[in-house]
Amino acid sequence: MAEMRGERENDMNYIASSGLLFKDGKKRIDYILVYRKSNIQYDKRNTFEKNLRAEGLMLEKEPAVANSDIMFIKIHIPWDTLCKYAERLNIRMPFRKKCYYTDRRSKSMGSVQNYFRRIKKWMAQNPMVLDKSAFPNLQESDCYTGPFSRARIHHFIINNKDTFFSNATRSRIVYHMLQHTKYENGISKVGICKLINNGSYIAAFPPHEGAYKSSQPIKTHGPQNNRHLLYERWARWGMWYKHQPLDLIRLYFGEKIGLYFAWLGWYTGMLIPAALVGLCVFFYGIFTMNGSQVSQEICKATEVFMCPLCDKNCSLQRLNESCIYAKVTYLFDNGGTVFFAIFMAIWATVFLEFWKRRRSTLTYTWDLIEWEEEEETLRPQFEAKYYKMERVNPISGKPEPHQPSSDKITRLLVSISGIFFMISLVITAVFAVVVYRLVVMEQFASFKWNFIKQHWQFATSAAAVCINFVIIMALNLAYEKIAYLLTNLEYPRTESEWENSFALKMFLFQFVNLNSSIFYIAFFLGRFVGHPGNYNKLFNRWRLEECHPSGCLIDLCLQMGVIMFLKQIWNNFMELGYPLIQNWWSRHKIKRGIQDASIPQWENDWNLQPMNIHGLMDEYLEMVLQFGFTTIFVAAFPLAPLLALLNNIIEIRLDAYKFVTQWRRPLPARATDIGIWYGILEGIGILAVITNAFVIAITSDYIPRFVYEYKYGPCASRFEYGENCLKGYVNNSLSFFDLSELGMGKSGYCRYRDYRGPPWSSKPYEFTLQYWHILAARLAFIIVFEHLVFGIKSFIAYLIPDVPKNLYDRIRREKYLVQEMMYEAELEHLQQQRRKSGHPVHHEWP
């Protein structure tokens, strides 16, 4: 108790030293409102502020130092008002020390646990683990909690009224009051959000607890405040290898942001085994590259000439000129590809199932088990649109605006039509890039630079990828505005409905935008080109693009690698660079306009950037799209988990730095899960199984090699130890074409990738029986792979419970103990009152 009391006294010292007090030096500042003196809506402000004072809040005005037109309103919530609203909102507060229950099995395991504990102390400390001595606020709460009640205030552990309610709790209570206070007569004339929308106020935010930097080292003088502690032990780049102080993040920013960082940290940690396995598959390809039968045959095929890949400027090409591409393709298309695809499908399921367990543990630790979100207020746009149509709310029992079903369905259909229009726009952009590839490949094939002329296919693909990336980033800007328009057109009832609808649209738009070109390369490039002498042409003008002689997988790897790498760099730059530049400009204007003046903390906060109006949507969207990249086409790019891991290590500290130093302190909101994003992640996991099955079966050469090995190769009829079953595969996979049919004045035969009859057969250039065998094997593989992996995923999901058994038992026991303790505490209180009044003391209820 003494330690806890000391920590709370230190908290008050931090508040006093940071200047977050009223002018009397006693009342702490819990919230800040900002308005412009030149704004004419002072009647609404005066009524609003008068009603706030009537509700029990204390207000104090103070002009800005650097801008004479800006006025700050400091808000303090007194103890009595805190207690009244804490009881009204059912806020749970500590009231009794925990007594831990241990069964016989736990007692019998005590000696074993002590033995392992001694071994752990003997071993060197894990450098990734946080030093708990540096985090006094990270000590686990040893108290049971219960809904706060003024009638039973004697039950609760109150050492200091100023610090009994945390800063986050005080801010939430003040925000609740701001949201439910009227500024004009009328049912809908309520809330600070509406006043900000109509310009009466320009901002409302809880203040930071002080500066995030100190001239004195934290090791010798300790942290100045929780913000300083978060910066030194979490947000600095030097802390990249450390675990996150989730309890302190939750204490400072609230449970909703704490859950985001917990999920991001869990996702990053789970990427480590995926990245290691992907790296092993890649290195397996490197070490066995030179022993690959297919690569050896391609590299030695000096007398095999491939048919021209374009009509005008392309000539015959020796097959061995594709030696490098064949070896690079083998890095991503080898014996470990199928195993890695199955592993990643199982990994996605394990990641999501264990996250549910991790979430349940956090909700228990953060005392969110019995928390229920209060009924949301209606959006002002919804009220303004449907104020004439009212219906009684079944929860509150009060009349409120209602949207008719016919109107809702009509608007939803218009919104869906807009979504399909934007998706068709994406497909049009991909088609434009395809046309560009068809037009430019002839130019690159006759380019004056010898390097580009020799590698014109690679140059075509690389240029198309870069152009496609620019188109993706440009369309993303348009998508956001269209998503805004369509979501507002639906008139969602509450803010959470608006956020879910907007998030789903943004995910669909950006997912299709990012992956449409990848889907084209994986499943359409080189599939419908025809054959020499009868090529299919786009608009009867441009010959469709063929795959490289070594296959299409190298194009798919290039597309994924470039887009994933460039997008991560761009996102990280925009997340950190944009706020840094804006905040630098704000500080520059202040220094230019005023000299030798002490800027108070709330004004420094005002000069920071507000948190994104979408909340955490942009953060989740970026990571969910990355999760799609990591799982959907991982069979073609096993290095995707490694790139994602490296990015996320940076992302965690970048987001931490942004929240601590570049943004105003957001409202510490509460939440018990990650919302709609979990369902989207599950959908991506299902889609990943299907796409990886198709990539292995259609894009890679795994199935053709498999069919040749067991049906047409040297091992088909007999197997001898040491014999290579893929011997002759390259020659078998290439068809013949008579050059005299091209009219180029050449004779002989050229080869092309397909399974068609030779010119001298009875049915020249028709599909052979081997083609149909391969097609059947591909379809069979897709069916078997999907059923096998989905079966394994379902079995794993069944085996892993959402809540750990010991946690489930502990929650049930604590509910029982809380009831018993409340009974005992009330009985003890009654006995004390009887003693004071001189009445006889009973040891049971009177």
Phi, psi and omega in degrees: 000322180297320179296315180298319180296321178296320179296320182291325175296322177297322177301317180293325176296320178299316181297317180294318182291332180277353179080015182274054180226160172293175182295338178283353178075011183240314184279127180279151179270123181257336182203157181232132169248145182229134174214166178262135179296331182285348179289135189271356185274050183285337179296316179296319180295316181297317179296317181297314182292325177296319179290326177296318178294324179293331178283348177115001179276153175250133184238146176215129182264147177206127181288157178288151180281320188266348183218114185290344182273348184264134177236133177256140173246115179270134184243132175235136178253117182289170184298314183296319178293321177302312182297318181299313183281333175296322177290320181294325181267004179055044178285131183273132182230156183288140179222346181203143177297143180284143169242120189275136182263132177230134178267182183296320181297320179296321179293321180292334179275356184299318181294321179295317180295322178296323179296313179292329178295321178293321177297319181296321178292325181292324180288158179295146182293139178296121183293344180280341184282139179289147175280106185297334180294336179277354182236079180299333181276356181272356179295133184296143179289129180258025183238143169285154180237155177210161179302131183293140179217130178291330179291334180244034184297337179290346179286333192269152182276099183243099177270328182210119183297330182290334185239005179299314174269129181292165178302319181296318179294317178299317180296320180296319180294317179297318180296321177301318179293319178298325182283339185245020179254135182281150173240352175206165174289138182134152184294320187266000183273066187222140166105145180292329181298319179292324178292326176289322179296323181270003173090001179298318172239155181250350178193154173210124184202152171282143183282152169294160184277010180137191180288151179268355177237155179221147178287343180258137182297142183289333182292326183261328185250354179078172181284145177284329179194177181294328177294317177299319180294318178297320180294314185289325187252003182218310190275343179288147181295334179291349179264017188299334184265358184271153170294159182272140175280076189298323181295321178288324176298316178296320180296324186269317186254350180099166186292327183296313178288324176300320178294324177299312181290329175295316178295316180297318177294320178295316178299316180295317178297321179289340177288341183299307177296324178296319179293320180294317179294317177299321177294322178295319177297319179295314180291330173300319176295322179294315185287334181255008183300312184291339178268001180290126181296320181296313180297319179298317181294322178293318182291336181264357184277071181281340183255008179260123181252130179271145179296152181301138182269356173217167191278319192260305192256007182259143179242177176298143184234132176291143182295327182291347175291345177267016185301313182297316180296323179296319179291319178295319177300323181295333177301328183253349182231081182224192184297340181271357186296311182296316178301316183292324178297317177294318180301315183291327176294317177293321179301317181299320179293315180298319179301312183289321181292317180287335174295323177298321176293317178297319179297317180297323177294318180293318179297328175289313182297323182268010173061048179247008186300314183257015180281134177236133181291133180290159181300127183284151174280157181285151176289142180302323180296323179293317180295318181294328183282321189240030182293339180278342181250110185243154176211148181287126176291124183294342181269307183275339182076009182253148177291142179212160178302145184226139177264120180299150182298320181297318179294320180296316181294319179299314180293324178294320178295320177296320179296317179296321177298320177296322178297314180295326177297317180293324177295320177295329176294322176297314180298322177298318178297319178296318178299321178297321177294323178297315178299320177301317180298319181293323182285317190279339184294327175295323181290317179294329180292338178244025183291150184285335176283125187297323182297313180293324179296323180285327183243048186293330178292318178295318179296321178298313181295316182296315179296320180295322179297315181296317178296319180297322178295318178298318178297319179301312183292325179291317180292330179301322179295319179291322181299320182298318180291320178294320179297320175302311184299313183292321180293317178293330178294331179285341184052066177299151187286315184235171180294322180294322176296320178296315181296318180294317179295315179295318180297318180295319179295314180298321178295314180299314181299307185289326178297312179295320180298318182285324192256352183297315179293327178291320176297321178299312182294322184289322192238352183235329183299125176076008183269335187232038186275344186086214178213165181307135183090343180211057181282145173280139183233143178279123183058028181056027184229309185255126178289135181296148185284137176262162174286160174299152178307337179268000176116174183269352187295329180293326176293321179294318178297317180297315180299312182294314183299313183293313182296316181296316182293310182294322181292321179294319177296316181296315180299315181295322178295315182291324181294320183259320185294317183296309176298323179299315181294316181295317179292324177297318180294322178297315179295323179297318179293323179295314180296327181285331184268342183212147182229145174054040178239142179274116180275122179292163185299318183294331178284324173299320178296321179298326181282351174280169179280139175290154176300148181312137182297340177277001184070232182268009185299314181297323180293313179295318182300316179300316183287324180292320175297321176295321176301321176297315177300322185288333187247325192292314182244031185293337177296333180266345184215079184293351178274358181301316178299326179293315178298320179295320179297312180298319179295318185289329175300321176286320185299319181300311181289327179295314178295320179298313179299320181294315181293322186278322191246332190252343182247151168298156179293121179286163176296127180290083183280159179254151177196156180248353179203184184266011172075219186294341186292332179294317177298322178294320178298320178296319177298319178297321178299321177291315179298326181297322179298316183293311183294321179294325175298317180289323179298314180294319185283324189252312187284314181279171178262020183297313183291313176303320177295320181297315180296317179296320185296322186251358181234322188239347184278185181294341181266004184293317183263329181212154179234125176242138182300133178090354181275138180275114185287346179263008180298128181085008184294318183298314179297324180290331183275356181251134178264164182260147172221139181278115183296337181294339180284346180280342182073027181263004182076018180246152178237167182106198183231144170242164184245154177212155183283106175180172177241080181232158181291149180287167181299331184273001181279171180290332177234078184296140175064018172267155179298137179274172178296328179298325178300315181289327174298317180294318179298316178296319179295323178296314179296319179296320179297317181300315182295312182294316181299312182296313182295320179296310184291317178297324177296316179295318179299315181295321180295317179295317179298326178289323184288330186263108178289151181292328180239126178304145184301315181295325177291321178299315178294321181294320180297316180296318181293321181292325175299318179295315182295323179299316178298317179296318183291321176299320178296313181295318180296319179293320178297318179296321180295318179295321178296320178296320179295322178294319179299316181295324182273355178084009178277156178295146183266127175257152179257021175212172182297134180290000000 
